[in-house]
Amino acid sequence: MARLPRYVVPGQPQHIIQRGNNRQVIFAAEADYQFFRDALIEAAKQHGLIIHAYVWMTNHIHLLATPLFEHSISKVFQSVGRKYVQYFNFTYKRSGTLWEGRYRATVVDSERYLLTVMRYIELNPVRAGMCQHPAEYPWSSYAFNALGIVGLNTQWLQQHEEYLRLGVNAVERQTGYQALFNAEIAKDDLINIRESVHKGWALGGDKFKATIALLSNRQVVSKGVGRPKKE
């Protein structure tokens, strides 16, 4: 089946995933994360991509980011992809592809899903058994969003307006955000987040999906597979 064209709505956040080819390691040392970070910061600034949340695992990455222009995401990933593959291949004396084809992405209903997707992204290391709490993992946005820590790994992040509604000041917002992690993400939300980003469907309610379909002029939800069931 041919892939559906990507849809991008400038100003609307997207959940983006890029994996290593055959799920191979893409970060083998601290310096690898640092090189990727610096390349991403430069490309995002150049091409208009605002990043709200992220996690970089050993074999894949997640971003929650808002493109300012139609080609913001594609240009950022082209730029970062080329630079990082050249760096990685040179460093580890290898050749060939590093990424599993093109990145996957889905447009996100900010009001319904933005904070849930942020939690989903930052809880990846916990689900993978790499740490007990997201605060323990250095390569994610949790320190910025939940603890207000600003450093090399977080100072380039920008808070989304939905996050800002958590409180009237930074302390209230951080406290409110931390409280969201006291409850597990609902099973239906986990399924919707995963299916949407892997299949390219819009992540949101029916009204949001209808709006995105009109703006993008393409299918944004599954029409179902196979013949209809007999009554």
C-alpha positions in Angstrom: 0.0 0.0 0.0 1.3 3.4 -0.9 2.1 5.7 2.0 -0.3 8.6 2.5 1.3 12.0 2.1 2.3 13.7 5.4 0.1 16.5 6.6 1.5 19.5 8.3 -0.6 22.3 9.8 1.8 25.2 10.7 1.2 26.2 14.3 -0.2 22.7 15.3 2.1 20.5 17.3 3.2 17.0 16.1 4.4 13.9 17.8 7.4 12.7 15.8 9.4 9.4 16.0 12.6 8.5 14.2 14.1 5.0 14.8 17.4 3.4 14.0 17.4 0.9 11.1 16.3 -2.5 12.4 16.1 -0.9 15.8 19.9 -0.7 16.0 21.7 1.6 18.4 21.9 5.3 17.3 23.5 6.6 20.5 26.4 4.7 21.8 28.1 7.3 23.9 27.4 10.6 25.7 29.2 12.5 22.9 26.6 11.1 20.4 23.7 12.6 22.3 25.5 15.9 22.5 26.3 16.0 18.8 22.7 15.2 17.9 21.4 17.8 20.3 23.6 20.6 18.9 22.6 19.6 15.3 18.9 19.6 16.2 19.1 23.0 18.0 20.8 24.6 14.9 18.3 23.1 12.4 15.2 23.8 14.5 16.3 27.5 14.8 17.0 27.7 11.1 13.8 26.1 9.8 11.2 27.2 12.4 10.6 24.2 14.6 9.6 24.8 18.2 10.3 21.8 20.5 8.2 21.3 23.6 9.2 17.8 24.8 11.6 15.1 23.8 13.3 11.9 24.8 16.3 10.2 23.1 16.5 6.5 23.7 19.4 4.3 22.6 17.7 3.3 19.3 15.0 5.9 18.7 13.9 9.5 19.5 10.6 11.2 20.2 9.8 14.9 19.8 6.7 16.9 20.5 7.2 20.0 18.3 5.3 22.8 16.6 6.3 23.6 13.0 6.0 27.3 12.0 6.1 26.5 8.3 4.9 23.6 6.1 8.4 22.2 5.6 9.8 22.9 9.0 9.8 19.2 10.2 11.1 17.7 7.0 13.9 20.2 6.6 15.0 19.8 10.2 15.1 16.0 9.9 16.9 16.2 6.6 19.6 18.4 8.0 20.0 16.6 11.3 19.9 13.2 9.6 22.7 14.0 7.2 25.0 15.5 9.7 24.4 12.8 12.3 24.9 9.9 10.0 28.1 11.3 8.7 29.3 11.9 12.3 28.2 8.4 13.5 29.7 6.5 10.6 33.0 8.4 10.9 33.1 7.9 14.7 32.4 4.2 14.6 34.1 3.3 11.3 30.9 2.1 9.6 29.0 2.9 6.5 25.5 2.8 5.2 22.2 3.9 6.5 21.4 4.5 10.2 17.8 5.5 10.1 14.7 3.3 9.6 13.4 5.1 6.5 11.5 8.3 7.0 10.4 9.7 10.3 6.8 9.0 11.5 4.6 11.9 12.7 1.1 12.8 13.7 -0.6 16.1 14.3 -1.8 16.4 17.9 -5.0 17.9 19.3 -3.5 20.3 21.8 -6.4 20.7 24.1 -7.2 16.9 24.3 -3.8 15.3 24.0 -0.8 17.6 24.3 0.0 17.0 28.0 -0.7 13.3 27.6 1.7 13.0 24.8 4.3 14.9 26.8 3.9 12.4 29.6 4.0 9.5 27.1 7.3 10.8 25.7 9.0 11.5 29.0 7.9 8.1 30.5 9.6 6.1 27.7 12.8 5.4 29.8 10.6 4.1 32.7 8.5 1.8 30.5 11.8 0.5 29.0 13.1 -0.3 32.5 16.0 2.2 32.2 15.1 4.1 35.3 12.5 4.2 38.1 11.4 7.8 37.6 11.7 10.1 34.5 13.7 12.6 36.6 16.6 10.1 36.6 16.9 10.1 32.8 19.2 12.8 31.5 18.1 12.9 27.8 14.5 14.0 28.1 12.5 17.2 28.7 11.2 16.1 32.1 13.8 18.1 34.0 12.6 21.3 32.2 8.9 20.7 32.3 8.6 19.2 35.8 11.5 20.7 37.7 12.3 24.0 35.9 15.9 22.9 35.3 17.5 25.0 32.5 20.8 23.7 31.0 22.4 22.5 27.8 19.8 19.8 27.4 16.8 22.0 28.1 17.4 25.7 27.5 16.3 25.4 23.8 12.8 24.1 24.7 9.7 26.3 24.6 6.6 25.7 26.7 3.3 25.3 24.8 0.3 27.4 25.8 -1.5 24.2 27.1 1.4 23.7 29.5 1.3 27.4 30.6 -2.4 26.9 31.6 -1.3 24.6 34.5 -0.5 27.6 36.7 -0.1 31.3 37.0 3.7 31.0 37.6 6.5 28.6 37.1 6.2 26.9 40.5 2.5 26.2 40.0 3.0 24.9 36.5 5.8 22.6 37.6 3.8 21.3 40.5 0.8 20.7 38.3 2.9 18.9 35.7 4.5 16.7 38.3 1.1 15.7 39.6 0.1 14.4 36.2 2.7 11.7 36.6 0.9 10.3 39.7 -1.6 8.5 37.6 -0.9 6.0 34.8 -1.7 7.0 31.2 -5.1 5.5 30.3 -4.9 2.3 28.2 -7.0 3.9 25.4 -4.8 6.9 25.3 -1.7 4.7 25.0 -3.3 2.8 22.1 -4.4 6.0 20.4 -1.0 7.7 20.7 0.9 4.7 19.4 -1.5 3.9 16.5 -1.7 7.6 15.4 2.0 8.2 15.1 2.8 4.8 13.5 -0.1 5.0 11.0 0.0 8.7 10.4 -3.6 9.4 11.6 -4.5 12.7 13.4 -4.6 12.3 17.2 -7.7 14.0 18.7 -11.4 14.1 18.9 -13.8 13.8 15.9 -14.1 17.6 15.5 -10.4 18.0 15.5 -10.0 15.2 12.9 -12.6 16.8 10.7 -10.8 20.1 10.9 -7.5 18.6 10.0 -9.0 16.7 7.1 -10.3 19.9 5.6 -7.0 21.8 6.2 -4.8 19.0 4.8 -7.2 17.7 2.1 -6.3 14.1 3.0 -7.6 11.1 5.0 -6.8 11.5 8.7 -8.4 8.4 10.2 -8.6 4.7 9.2 -11.5 3.7 6.9 -11.2 0.1 8.3 -9.7 -3.0 6.7 -11.5 -5.8 5.0 -15.1 -6.5 4.3 -17.8 -5.2 6.6 -19.0 -7.8 9.2 -22.3 -9.6 8.5 -25.2 -8.8 10.9 
